[in-house]
Amino acid sequence: MGVFVLLGARKPHILGRYLIAASIIPIGDATNVLRRNGSEVSAYRVHGTTAAIMLATAALLLCGPE
């Protein structure tokens, strides 16, 4: 829900900072999967890819015009 509020505010740098902070969630999920002897493929492919995409999107938002 918060993402839509930030999109409506038309402030891409704020949304980029939010995405950086929110990328901690899939990193934590991957850590939990690995600690519980879950599939490494799942941890890295699903959660790692999600975190990487979020960070890449944040970088694009932070580097764009304000």
N, CA, C, O and CB atoms as a CASP TS submission, in Angstrom:
PFRMAT TS
TARGET T0000
AUTHOR 0000-0000-0000
METHOD Language model
MODEL 1
PARENT N/A
ATOM      1  N   MET     1       0.821  -1.191   0.000  1.00  0.00           N
ATOM      2  CA  MET     1       0.000   0.000   0.000  1.00  0.00           C
ATOM      3  C   MET     1       0.866   1.257   0.000  1.00  0.00           C
ATOM      4  O   MET     1       0.568   2.230  -0.692  1.00  0.00           O
ATOM      5  CB  MET     1      -0.935  -0.003   1.203  1.00  0.00           C
ATOM      6  N   GLY     2       1.942   1.222   0.786  1.00  0.00           N
ATOM      7  CA  GLY     2       2.809   2.386   0.884  1.00  0.00           C
ATOM      8  C   GLY     2       3.467   2.753  -0.432  1.00  0.00           C
ATOM      9  O   GLY     2       3.755   3.923  -0.685  1.00  0.00           O
ATOM     10  N   VAL     3       3.706   1.749  -1.274  1.00  0.00           N
ATOM     11  CA  VAL     3       4.335   2.008  -2.565  1.00  0.00           C
ATOM     12  C   VAL     3       3.424   2.876  -3.423  1.00  0.00           C
ATOM     13  O   VAL     3       3.904   3.767  -4.123  1.00  0.00           O
ATOM     14  CB  VAL     3       4.661   0.687  -3.290  1.00  0.00           C
ATOM     15  N   PHE     4       2.121   2.629  -3.378  1.00  0.00           N
ATOM     16  CA  PHE     4       1.189   3.404  -4.191  1.00  0.00           C
ATOM     17  C   PHE     4       1.113   4.856  -3.723  1.00  0.00           C
ATOM     18  O   PHE     4       0.946   5.767  -4.533  1.00  0.00           O
ATOM     19  CB  PHE     4      -0.198   2.769  -4.151  1.00  0.00           C
ATOM     20  N   VAL     5       1.234   5.060  -2.430  1.00  0.00           N
ATOM     21  CA  VAL     5       1.261   6.431  -1.907  1.00  0.00           C
ATOM     22  C   VAL     5       2.511   7.147  -2.406  1.00  0.00           C
ATOM     23  O   VAL     5       2.448   8.312  -2.801  1.00  0.00           O
ATOM     24  CB  VAL     5       1.217   6.434  -0.353  1.00  0.00           C
ATOM     25  N   LEU     6       3.635   6.456  -2.389  1.00  0.00           N
ATOM     26  CA  LEU     6       4.878   7.060  -2.859  1.00  0.00           C
ATOM     27  C   LEU     6       4.837   7.305  -4.368  1.00  0.00           C
ATOM     28  O   LEU     6       5.371   8.306  -4.846  1.00  0.00           O
ATOM     29  CB  LEU     6       6.070   6.166  -2.503  1.00  0.00           C
ATOM     30  N   LEU     7       4.213   6.407  -5.114  1.00  0.00           N
ATOM     31  CA  LEU     7       4.050   6.643  -6.557  1.00  0.00           C
ATOM     32  C   LEU     7       3.184   7.870  -6.811  1.00  0.00           C
ATOM     33  O   LEU     7       3.473   8.673  -7.698  1.00  0.00           O
ATOM     34  CB  LEU     7       3.430   5.409  -7.242  1.00  0.00           C
ATOM     35  N   GLY     8       2.132   8.005  -6.034  1.00  0.00           N
ATOM     36  CA  GLY     8       1.242   9.151  -6.193  1.00  0.00           C
ATOM     37  C   GLY     8       1.903  10.465  -5.829  1.00  0.00           C
ATOM     38  O   GLY     8       1.523  11.518  -6.341  1.00  0.00           O
ATOM     39  N   ALA     9       2.888  10.411  -4.952  1.00  0.00           N
ATOM     40  CA  ALA     9       3.589  11.633  -4.550  1.00  0.00           C
ATOM     41  C   ALA     9       4.524  12.139  -5.645  1.00  0.00           C
ATOM     42  O   ALA     9       4.988  13.277  -5.585  1.00  0.00           O
ATOM     43  CB  ALA     9       4.378  11.387  -3.271  1.00  0.00           C
ATOM     44  N   ARG    10       4.798  11.317  -6.627  1.00  0.00           N
ATOM     45  CA  ARG    10       5.670  11.684  -7.760  1.00  0.00           C
ATOM     46  C   ARG    10       7.060  12.134  -7.310  1.00  0.00           C
ATOM     47  O   ARG    10       7.615  13.107  -7.820  1.00  0.00           O
ATOM     48  CB  ARG    10       5.020  12.796  -8.579  1.00  0.00           C
ATOM     49  N   LYS    11       7.602  11.402  -6.346  1.00  0.00           N
ATOM     50  CA  LYS    11       8.953  11.649  -5.845  1.00  0.00           C
ATOM     51  C   LYS    11       9.757  10.358  -6.006  1.00  0.00           C
ATOM     52  O   LYS    11       9.802   9.547  -5.081  1.00  0.00           O
ATOM     53  CB  LYS    11       8.932  12.126  -4.342  1.00  0.00           C
ATOM     54  N   PRO    12      10.393  10.154  -7.166  1.00  0.00           N
ATOM     55  CA  PRO    12      11.065   8.872  -7.414  1.00  0.00           C
ATOM     56  C   PRO    12      12.204   8.586  -6.439  1.00  0.00           C
ATOM     57  O   PRO    12      12.455   7.422  -6.129  1.00  0.00           O
ATOM     58  CB  PRO    12      11.600   8.845  -8.820  1.00  0.00           C
ATOM     59  N   HIS    13      12.898   9.607  -5.948  1.00  0.00           N
ATOM     60  CA  HIS    13      14.005   9.348  -5.039  1.00  0.00           C
ATOM     61  C   HIS    13      13.507   8.814  -3.695  1.00  0.00           C
ATOM     62  O   HIS    13      14.204   8.030  -3.051  1.00  0.00           O
ATOM     63  CB  HIS    13      14.822  10.619  -4.829  1.00  0.00           C
ATOM     64  N   ILE    14      12.337   9.218  -3.272  1.00  0.00           N
ATOM     65  CA  ILE    14      11.781   8.693  -2.023  1.00  0.00           C
ATOM     66  C   ILE    14      11.378   7.232  -2.211  1.00  0.00           C
ATOM     67  O   ILE    14      11.612   6.406  -1.329  1.00  0.00           O
ATOM     68  CB  ILE    14      10.561   9.540  -1.562  1.00  0.00           C
ATOM     69  N   LEU    15      10.775   6.910  -3.356  1.00  0.00           N
ATOM     70  CA  LEU    15      10.412   5.532  -3.654  1.00  0.00           C
ATOM     71  C   LEU    15      11.658   4.652  -3.748  1.00  0.00           C
ATOM     72  O   LEU    15      11.640   3.502  -3.309  1.00  0.00           O
ATOM     73  CB  LEU    15       9.609   5.461  -4.960  1.00  0.00           C
ATOM     74  N   GLY    16      12.735   5.186  -4.317  1.00  0.00           N
ATOM     75  CA  GLY    16      13.989   4.438  -4.393  1.00  0.00           C
ATOM     76  C   GLY    16      14.544   4.112  -3.023  1.00  0.00           C
ATOM     77  O   GLY    16      15.013   2.998  -2.793  1.00  0.00           O
ATOM     78  N   ARG    17      14.498   5.065  -2.114  1.00  0.00           N
ATOM     79  CA  ARG    17      14.967   4.814  -0.744  1.00  0.00           C
ATOM     80  C   ARG    17      14.084   3.790  -0.047  1.00  0.00           C
ATOM     81  O   ARG    17      14.575   2.949   0.706  1.00  0.00           O
ATOM     82  CB  ARG    17      14.996   6.119   0.067  1.00  0.00           C
ATOM     83  N   TYR    18      12.791   3.862  -0.296  1.00  0.00           N
ATOM     84  CA  TYR    18      11.861   2.893   0.284  1.00  0.00           C
ATOM     85  C   TYR    18      12.178   1.485  -0.212  1.00  0.00           C
ATOM     86  O   TYR    18      12.161   0.534   0.570  1.00  0.00           O
ATOM     87  CB  TYR    18      10.405   3.266  -0.062  1.00  0.00           C
ATOM     88  N   LEU    19      12.466   1.346  -1.504  1.00  0.00           N
ATOM     89  CA  LEU    19      12.775   0.033  -2.059  1.00  0.00           C
ATOM     90  C   LEU    19      14.076  -0.519  -1.500  1.00  0.00           C
ATOM     91  O   LEU    19      14.195  -1.727  -1.297  1.00  0.00           O
ATOM     92  CB  LEU    19      12.854   0.106  -3.572  1.00  0.00           C
ATOM     93  N   ILE    20      15.049   0.338  -1.250  1.00  0.00           N
ATOM     94  CA  ILE    20      16.295  -0.135  -0.635  1.00  0.00           C
ATOM     95  C   ILE    20      16.004  -0.709   0.748  1.00  0.00           C
ATOM     96  O   ILE    20      16.492  -1.782   1.104  1.00  0.00           O
ATOM     97  CB  ILE    20      17.335   1.016  -0.537  1.00  0.00           C
ATOM     98  N   ALA    21      15.206   0.018   1.518  1.00  0.00           N
ATOM     99  CA  ALA    21      14.856  -0.468   2.856  1.00  0.00           C
ATOM    100  C   ALA    21      14.025  -1.751   2.778  1.00  0.00           C
ATOM    101  O   ALA    21      14.225  -2.667   3.575  1.00  0.00           O
ATOM    102  CB  ALA    21      14.084   0.614   3.632  1.00  0.00           C
ATOM    103  N   ALA    22      13.102  -1.820   1.828  1.00  0.00           N
ATOM    104  CA  ALA    22      12.228  -2.985   1.711  1.00  0.00           C
ATOM    105  C   ALA    22      12.955  -4.215   1.179  1.00  0.00           C
ATOM    106  O   ALA    22      12.471  -5.334   1.352  1.00  0.00           O
ATOM    107  CB  ALA    22      11.061  -2.662   0.812  1.00  0.00           C
ATOM    108  N   SER    23      14.100  -4.032   0.539  1.00  0.00           N
ATOM    109  CA  SER    23      14.847  -5.183   0.022  1.00  0.00           C
ATOM    110  C   SER    23      15.423  -6.036   1.140  1.00  0.00           C
ATOM    111  O   SER    23      15.888  -7.148   0.888  1.00  0.00           O
ATOM    112  CB  SER    23      15.965  -4.716  -0.891  1.00  0.00           C
ATOM    113  N   ILE    24      15.402  -5.540   2.359  1.00  0.00           N
ATOM    114  CA  ILE    24      15.852  -6.338   3.501  1.00  0.00           C
ATOM    115  C   ILE    24      14.912  -7.526   3.710  1.00  0.00           C
ATOM    116  O   ILE    24      15.349  -8.568   4.199  1.00  0.00           O
ATOM    117  CB  ILE    24      15.922  -5.468   4.784  1.00  0.00           C
ATOM    118  N   ILE    25      13.654  -7.396   3.358  1.00  0.00           N
ATOM    119  CA  ILE    25      12.671  -8.458   3.585  1.00  0.00           C
ATOM    120  C   ILE    25      13.023  -9.732   2.811  1.00  0.00           C
ATOM    121  O   ILE    25      13.118 -10.791   3.432  1.00  0.00           O
ATOM    122  CB  ILE    25      11.275  -7.975   3.184  1.00  0.00           C
ATOM    123  N   PRO    26      13.223  -9.685   1.474  1.00  0.00           N
ATOM    124  CA  PRO    26      13.575 -10.934   0.790  1.00  0.00           C
ATOM    125  C   PRO    26      14.949 -11.473   1.200  1.00  0.00           C
ATOM    126  O   PRO    26      15.178 -12.681   1.139  1.00  0.00           O
ATOM    127  CB  PRO    26      13.545 -10.721  -0.709  1.00  0.00           C
ATOM    128  N   ILE    27      15.857 -10.600   1.612  1.00  0.00           N
ATOM    129  CA  ILE    27      17.151 -11.075   2.097  1.00  0.00           C
ATOM    130  C   ILE    27      16.952 -11.861   3.392  1.00  0.00           C
ATOM    131  O   ILE    27      17.565 -12.909   3.591  1.00  0.00           O
ATOM    132  CB  ILE    27      18.131  -9.889   2.319  1.00  0.00           C
ATOM    133  N   GLY    28      16.098 -11.349   4.262  1.00  0.00           N
ATOM    134  CA  GLY    28      15.777 -12.072   5.492  1.00  0.00           C
ATOM    135  C   GLY    28      15.061 -13.387   5.213  1.00  0.00           C
ATOM    136  O   GLY    28      15.311 -14.391   5.881  1.00  0.00           O
ATOM    137  N   ASP    29      14.169 -13.378   4.226  1.00  0.00           N
ATOM    138  CA  ASP    29      13.482 -14.616   3.851  1.00  0.00           C
ATOM    139  C   ASP    29      14.473 -15.668   3.360  1.00  0.00           C
ATOM    140  O   ASP    29      14.370 -16.838   3.729  1.00  0.00           O
ATOM    141  CB  ASP    29      12.432 -14.337   2.769  1.00  0.00           C
ATOM    142  N   ALA    30      15.422 -15.261   2.537  1.00  0.00           N
ATOM    143  CA  ALA    30      16.434 -16.196   2.042  1.00  0.00           C
ATOM    144  C   ALA    30      17.267 -16.744   3.195  1.00  0.00           C
ATOM    145  O   ALA    30      17.602 -17.928   3.211  1.00  0.00           O
ATOM    146  CB  ALA    30      17.345 -15.511   1.008  1.00  0.00           C
ATOM    147  N   THR    31      17.599 -15.896   4.148  1.00  0.00           N
ATOM    148  CA  THR    31      18.355 -16.345   5.308  1.00  0.00           C
ATOM    149  C   THR    31      17.567 -17.373   6.107  1.00  0.00           C
ATOM    150  O   THR    31      18.128 -18.370   6.560  1.00  0.00           O
ATOM    151  CB  THR    31      18.724 -15.159   6.194  1.00  0.00           C
ATOM    152  N   ASN    32      16.274 -17.138   6.283  1.00  0.00           N
ATOM    153  CA  ASN    32      15.435 -18.099   6.994  1.00  0.00           C
ATOM    154  C   ASN    32      15.362 -19.440   6.271  1.00  0.00           C
ATOM    155  O   ASN    32      15.424 -20.490   6.910  1.00  0.00           O
ATOM    156  CB  ASN    32      14.038 -17.537   7.175  1.00  0.00           C
ATOM    157  N   VAL    33      15.233 -19.415   4.964  1.00  0.00           N
ATOM    158  CA  VAL    33      15.176 -20.656   4.189  1.00  0.00           C
ATOM    159  C   VAL    33      16.470 -21.436   4.373  1.00  0.00           C
ATOM    160  O   VAL    33      16.444 -22.650   4.578  1.00  0.00           O
ATOM    161  CB  VAL    33      14.928 -20.362   2.689  1.00  0.00           C
ATOM    162  N   LEU    34      17.599 -20.742   4.299  1.00  0.00           N
ATOM    163  CA  LEU    34      18.889 -21.427   4.426  1.00  0.00           C
ATOM    164  C   LEU    34      19.112 -21.954   5.845  1.00  0.00           C
ATOM    165  O   LEU    34      19.666 -23.041   6.015  1.00  0.00           O
ATOM    166  CB  LEU    34      20.027 -20.481   4.039  1.00  0.00           C
ATOM    167  N   ARG    35      18.698 -21.214   6.849  1.00  0.00           N
ATOM    168  CA  ARG    35      18.863 -21.664   8.244  1.00  0.00           C
ATOM    169  C   ARG    35      18.022 -22.888   8.562  1.00  0.00           C
ATOM    170  O   ARG    35      18.410 -23.719   9.383  1.00  0.00           O
ATOM    171  CB  ARG    35      18.500 -20.543   9.204  1.00  0.00           C
ATOM    172  N   ARG    36      16.878 -22.999   7.917  1.00  0.00           N
ATOM    173  CA  ARG    36      15.966 -24.126   8.172  1.00  0.00           C
ATOM    174  C   ARG    36      16.241 -25.294   7.239  1.00  0.00           C
ATOM    175  O   ARG    36      15.389 -26.165   7.064  1.00  0.00           O
ATOM    176  CB  ARG    36      14.512 -23.679   8.020  1.00  0.00           C
ATOM    177  N   ASN    37      17.426 -25.318   6.639  1.00  0.00           N
ATOM    178  CA  ASN    37      17.843 -26.377   5.720  1.00  0.00           C
ATOM    179  C   ASN    37      16.906 -26.497   4.524  1.00  0.00           C
ATOM    180  O   ASN    37      16.644 -27.597   4.037  1.00  0.00           O
ATOM    181  CB  ASN    37      17.912 -27.706   6.452  1.00  0.00           C
ATOM    182  N   GLY    38      16.410 -25.370   4.061  1.00  0.00           N
ATOM    183  CA  GLY    38      15.570 -25.348   2.870  1.00  0.00           C
ATOM    184  C   GLY    38      16.416 -25.414   1.611  1.00  0.00           C
ATOM    185  O   GLY    38      17.644 -25.482   1.664  1.00  0.00           O
ATOM    186  N   SER    39      15.749 -25.394   0.518  1.00  0.00           N
ATOM    187  CA  SER    39      16.418 -25.493  -0.775  1.00  0.00           C
ATOM    188  C   SER    39      17.250 -24.237  -1.051  1.00  0.00           C
ATOM    189  O   SER    39      16.744 -23.117  -0.983  1.00  0.00           O
ATOM    190  CB  SER    39      15.385 -25.709  -1.898  1.00  0.00           C
ATOM    191  N   GLU    40      18.509 -24.437  -1.357  1.00  0.00           N
ATOM    192  CA  GLU    40      19.368 -23.303  -1.709  1.00  0.00           C
ATOM    193  C   GLU    40      18.902 -22.661  -3.008  1.00  0.00           C
ATOM    194  O   GLU    40      19.001 -21.446  -3.182  1.00  0.00           O
ATOM    195  CB  GLU    40      20.836 -23.751  -1.835  1.00  0.00           C
ATOM    196  N   VAL    41      18.394 -23.485  -3.918  1.00  0.00           N
ATOM    197  CA  VAL    41      17.898 -22.961  -5.190  1.00  0.00           C
ATOM    198  C   VAL    41      16.746 -21.999  -4.927  1.00  0.00           C
ATOM    199  O   VAL    41      16.675 -20.921  -5.517  1.00  0.00           O
ATOM    200  CB  VAL    41      17.446 -24.113  -6.128  1.00  0.00           C
ATOM    201  N   SER    42      15.856 -22.399  -4.043  1.00  0.00           N
ATOM    202  CA  SER    42      14.727 -21.526  -3.710  1.00  0.00           C
ATOM    203  C   SER    42      15.202 -20.245  -3.048  1.00  0.00           C
ATOM    204  O   SER    42      14.739 -19.154  -3.379  1.00  0.00           O
ATOM    205  CB  SER    42      13.740 -22.250  -2.794  1.00  0.00           C
ATOM    206  N   ALA    43      16.118 -20.385  -2.121  1.00  0.00           N
ATOM    207  CA  ALA    43      16.606 -19.211  -1.391  1.00  0.00           C
ATOM    208  C   ALA    43      17.264 -18.213  -2.334  1.00  0.00           C
ATOM    209  O   ALA    43      16.986 -17.015  -2.274  1.00  0.00           O
ATOM    210  CB  ALA    43      17.597 -19.632  -0.299  1.00  0.00           C
ATOM    211  N   TYR    44      18.129 -18.706  -3.196  1.00  0.00           N
ATOM    212  CA  TYR    44      18.860 -17.794  -4.065  1.00  0.00           C
ATOM    213  C   TYR    44      18.045 -17.361  -5.280  1.00  0.00           C
ATOM    214  O   TYR    44      18.067 -16.191  -5.661  1.00  0.00           O
ATOM    215  CB  TYR    44      20.142 -18.440  -4.520  1.00  0.00           C
ATOM    216  N   ARG    45      17.334 -18.293  -5.879  1.00  0.00           N
ATOM    217  CA  ARG    45      16.617 -17.960  -7.102  1.00  0.00           C
ATOM    218  C   ARG    45      15.413 -17.067  -6.825  1.00  0.00           C
ATOM    219  O   ARG    45      15.222 -16.055  -7.498  1.00  0.00           O
ATOM    220  CB  ARG    45      16.171 -19.228  -7.809  1.00  0.00           C
ATOM    221  N   VAL    46      14.615 -17.430  -5.855  1.00  0.00           N
ATOM    222  CA  VAL    46      13.386 -16.677  -5.600  1.00  0.00           C
ATOM    223  C   VAL    46      13.683 -15.418  -4.793  1.00  0.00           C
ATOM    224  O   VAL    46      13.414 -14.305  -5.244  1.00  0.00           O
ATOM    225  CB  VAL    46      12.360 -17.552  -4.860  1.00  0.00           C
ATOM    226  N   HIS    47      14.231 -15.598  -3.611  1.00  0.00           N
ATOM    227  CA  HIS    47      14.413 -14.468  -2.709  1.00  0.00           C
ATOM    228  C   HIS    47      15.596 -13.586  -3.111  1.00  0.00           C
ATOM    229  O   HIS    47      15.522 -12.361  -3.020  1.00  0.00           O
ATOM    230  CB  HIS    47      14.604 -14.967  -1.292  1.00  0.00           C
ATOM    231  N   GLY    48      16.669 -14.206  -3.550  1.00  0.00           N
ATOM    232  CA  GLY    48      17.825 -13.429  -3.990  1.00  0.00           C
ATOM    233  C   GLY    48      17.526 -12.600  -5.225  1.00  0.00           C
ATOM    234  O   GLY    48      17.938 -11.444  -5.323  1.00  0.00           O
ATOM    235  N   THR    49      16.804 -13.196  -6.170  1.00  0.00           N
ATOM    236  CA  THR    49      16.429 -12.469  -7.374  1.00  0.00           C
ATOM    237  C   THR    49      15.483 -11.322  -7.050  1.00  0.00           C
ATOM    238  O   THR    49      15.595 -10.239  -7.624  1.00  0.00           O
ATOM    239  CB  THR    49      15.785 -13.411  -8.383  1.00  0.00           C
ATOM    240  N   THR    50      14.555 -11.557  -6.135  1.00  0.00           N
ATOM    241  CA  THR    50      13.637 -10.493  -5.733  1.00  0.00           C
ATOM    242  C   THR    50      14.399  -9.311  -5.141  1.00  0.00           C
ATOM    243  O   THR    50      14.140  -8.160  -5.494  1.00  0.00           O
ATOM    244  CB  THR    50      12.614 -11.022  -4.721  1.00  0.00           C
ATOM    245  N   ALA    51      15.332  -9.595  -4.245  1.00  0.00           N
ATOM    246  CA  ALA    51      16.130  -8.529  -3.640  1.00  0.00           C
ATOM    247  C   ALA    51      16.952  -7.793  -4.694  1.00  0.00           C
ATOM    248  O   ALA    51      17.054  -6.566  -4.658  1.00  0.00           O
ATOM    249  CB  ALA    51      17.053  -9.101  -2.558  1.00  0.00           C
ATOM    250  N   ALA    52      17.535  -8.533  -5.627  1.00  0.00           N
ATOM    251  CA  ALA    52      18.348  -7.903  -6.674  1.00  0.00           C
ATOM    252  C   ALA    52      17.512  -6.997  -7.574  1.00  0.00           C
ATOM    253  O   ALA    52      17.954  -5.910  -7.947  1.00  0.00           O
ATOM    254  CB  ALA    52      19.039  -8.973  -7.518  1.00  0.00           C
ATOM    255  N   ILE    53      16.316  -7.439  -7.920  1.00  0.00           N
ATOM    256  CA  ILE    53      15.441  -6.619  -8.765  1.00  0.00           C
ATOM    257  C   ILE    53      15.011  -5.359  -8.027  1.00  0.00           C
ATOM    258  O   ILE    53      14.958  -4.275  -8.609  1.00  0.00           O
ATOM    259  CB  ILE    53      14.204  -7.424  -9.207  1.00  0.00           C
ATOM    260  N   MET    54      14.704  -5.508  -6.743  1.00  0.00           N
ATOM    261  CA  MET    54      14.319  -4.335  -5.955  1.00  0.00           C
ATOM    262  C   MET    54      15.460  -3.332  -5.875  1.00  0.00           C
ATOM    263  O   MET    54      15.235  -2.128  -6.003  1.00  0.00           O
ATOM    264  CB  MET    54      13.889  -4.754  -4.547  1.00  0.00           C
ATOM    265  N   LEU    55      16.682  -3.814  -5.665  1.00  0.00           N
ATOM    266  CA  LEU    55      17.829  -2.912  -5.579  1.00  0.00           C
ATOM    267  C   LEU    55      18.145  -2.263  -6.926  1.00  0.00           C
ATOM    268  O   LEU    55      18.533  -1.096  -6.978  1.00  0.00           O
ATOM    269  CB  LEU    55      19.051  -3.668  -5.070  1.00  0.00           C
ATOM    270  N   ALA    56      17.980  -3.012  -8.007  1.00  0.00           N
ATOM    271  CA  ALA    56      18.211  -2.434  -9.336  1.00  0.00           C
ATOM    272  C   ALA    56      17.173  -1.359  -9.646  1.00  0.00           C
ATOM    273  O   ALA    56      17.504  -0.308 -10.195  1.00  0.00           O
ATOM    274  CB  ALA    56      18.176  -3.532 -10.418  1.00  0.00           C
ATOM    275  N   THR    57      15.929  -1.625  -9.295  1.00  0.00           N
ATOM    276  CA  THR    57      14.876  -0.623  -9.501  1.00  0.00           C
ATOM    277  C   THR    57      15.137   0.619  -8.674  1.00  0.00           C
ATOM    278  O   THR    57      14.947   1.742  -9.141  1.00  0.00           O
ATOM    279  CB  THR    57      13.504  -1.201  -9.151  1.00  0.00           C
ATOM    280  N   ALA    58      15.574   0.408  -7.437  1.00  0.00           N
ATOM    281  CA  ALA    58      15.888   1.551  -6.559  1.00  0.00           C
ATOM    282  C   ALA    58      17.014   2.377  -7.151  1.00  0.00           C
ATOM    283  O   ALA    58      16.966   3.606  -7.117  1.00  0.00           O
ATOM    284  CB  ALA    58      16.276   1.069  -5.141  1.00  0.00           C
ATOM    285  N   ALA    59      18.027   1.714  -7.696  1.00  0.00           N
ATOM    286  CA  ALA    59      19.150   2.437  -8.306  1.00  0.00           C
ATOM    287  C   ALA    59      18.680   3.286  -9.485  1.00  0.00           C
ATOM    288  O   ALA    59      19.110   4.428  -9.647  1.00  0.00           O
ATOM    289  CB  ALA    59      20.237   1.449  -8.768  1.00  0.00           C
ATOM    290  N   LEU    60      17.802   2.728 -10.299  1.00  0.00           N
ATOM    291  CA  LEU    60      17.273   3.500 -11.431  1.00  0.00           C
ATOM    292  C   LEU    60      16.462   4.695 -10.963  1.00  0.00           C
ATOM    293  O   LEU    60      16.552   5.775 -11.547  1.00  0.00           O
ATOM    294  CB  LEU    60      16.412   2.613 -12.322  1.00  0.00           C
ATOM    295  N   LEU    61      15.673   4.511  -9.918  1.00  0.00           N
ATOM    296  CA  LEU    61      14.876   5.615  -9.408  1.00  0.00           C
ATOM    297  C   LEU    61      15.752   6.708  -8.791  1.00  0.00           C
ATOM    298  O   LEU    61      15.458   7.896  -8.924  1.00  0.00           O
ATOM    299  CB  LEU    61      13.877   5.104  -8.381  1.00  0.00           C
ATOM    300  N   LEU    62      16.821   6.300  -8.119  1.00  0.00           N
ATOM    301  CA  LEU    62      17.700   7.285  -7.477  1.00  0.00           C
ATOM    302  C   LEU    62      18.572   8.023  -8.490  1.00  0.00           C
ATOM    303  O   LEU    62      18.957   9.167  -8.251  1.00  0.00           O
ATOM    304  CB  LEU    62      18.586   6.601  -6.442  1.00  0.00           C
ATOM    305  N   CYS    63      18.886   7.389  -9.610  1.00  0.00           N
ATOM    306  CA  CYS    63      19.753   8.018 -10.611  1.00  0.00           C
ATOM    307  C   CYS    63      18.984   8.876 -11.615  1.00  0.00           C
ATOM    308  O   CYS    63      19.585   9.645 -12.365  1.00  0.00           O
ATOM    309  CB  CYS    63      20.528   6.956 -11.352  1.00  0.00           C
ATOM    310  N   GLY    64      17.680   8.747 -11.629  1.00  0.00           N
ATOM    311  CA  GLY    64      16.864   9.478 -12.590  1.00  0.00           C
ATOM    312  C   GLY    64      16.678  10.930 -12.191  1.00  0.00           C
ATOM    313  O   GLY    64      17.109  11.350 -11.117  1.00  0.00           O
ATOM    314  N   PRO    65      16.034  11.692 -13.062  1.00  0.00           N
ATOM    315  CA  PRO    65      15.785  13.101 -12.750  1.00  0.00           C
ATOM    316  C   PRO    65      14.796  13.235 -11.585  1.00  0.00           C
ATOM    317  O   PRO    65      13.928  12.384 -11.392  1.00  0.00           O
ATOM    318  CB  PRO    65      15.247  13.841 -13.995  1.00  0.00           C
ATOM    319  N   GLU    66      14.940  14.282 -10.842  1.00  0.00           N
ATOM    320  CA  GLU    66      14.060  14.483  -9.687  1.00  0.00           C
ATOM    321  C   GLU    66      12.831  15.204 -10.071  1.00  0.00           C
ATOM    322  O   GLU    66      11.975  15.461  -9.225  1.00  0.00           O
ATOM    323  CB  GLU    66      14.754  15.233  -8.597  1.00  0.00           C
TER
END
